[in-house]
Amino acid sequence: MNTDRIEIYTDGSCHTQERIGAWAALILFLNKSEVLKGVEHDTTHNRMELLSVIKSIEFVHTYQPGASLRIYSDSQYICTLPDRLPRLKQNSFLTKKNTEIQNADLVKTFLHLIENHDIEWIKVKAHQRGNSEQITHNRFVDKLSRKLVRTNTAG
């Protein structure tokens, strides 16, 4: 296991009726941490999950291009996407009905970014309880993204 990997915890959240979402990421590198976050309108949960990873890799790339990464996510969509990318690329990001896949813009950006990094993907269980560092960091980004959604919606 590469202990020099930069650790990234990501999460996204969305108020489905109002279509307001937020994403958050915690990046641990060089004995320090960086919190990234954002709010988006007219969006979906999967877009927020994608943005949390994309913004994290873009941030890391400005400091350490090509760094080895360990990305933690509770999103099945995110954790299985790297394995689906070759087929999506082969099919030109089109569905069987010959229409563009959902979130094609972000999936293409995601593909471009992960091609330049050695990434270990770790699927974590959502809403865990406990005091391990992994659970604590995962809960932090989950709570932050949900709080951002709450403060930016009427309900």
CORLINCOR-V305851 format. One record per backbone hydrogen bond with DSSP energy under -0.5 kcal/mol. CO is the residue of the C=O (numbers start at 1). NH is the residue of the N-H. If there is no record, write none. Layout:
BEGIN
co	nh
CO	NH
CO	NH
END
This chain:
BEGIN
co	nh
1	3
2	5
6	70
7	28
8	72
9	26
10	74
11	24
13	22
14	16
15	19
15	20
19	21
19	42
19	43
20	15
21	40
22	13
23	38
24	11
25	36
26	9
26	28
27	29
27	34
28	7
29	32
32	29
34	27
34	36
36	25
38	23
40	21
44	48
45	49
46	50
47	51
48	52
49	53
50	54
51	55
52	56
53	57
54	58
55	59
56	60
57	61
58	62
59	62
59	63
60	63
60	64
64	67
68	6
69	120
70	8
70	72
71	122
72	10
73	124
74	76
75	79
76	80
77	81
78	82
80	84
81	84
81	85
84	88
85	89
86	90
87	91
88	93
89	92
91	94
93	101
95	98
99	95
101	104
103	107
104	108
105	109
106	110
107	111
108	112
109	113
110	114
111	115
113	116
114	117
117	119
118	69
119	121
120	71
121	123
122	73
122	124
125	128
132	136
133	137
134	138
135	139
136	140
137	141
138	142
139	143
140	144
141	145
142	146
143	147
144	148
145	149
146	150
147	151
148	152
149	152
150	153
END
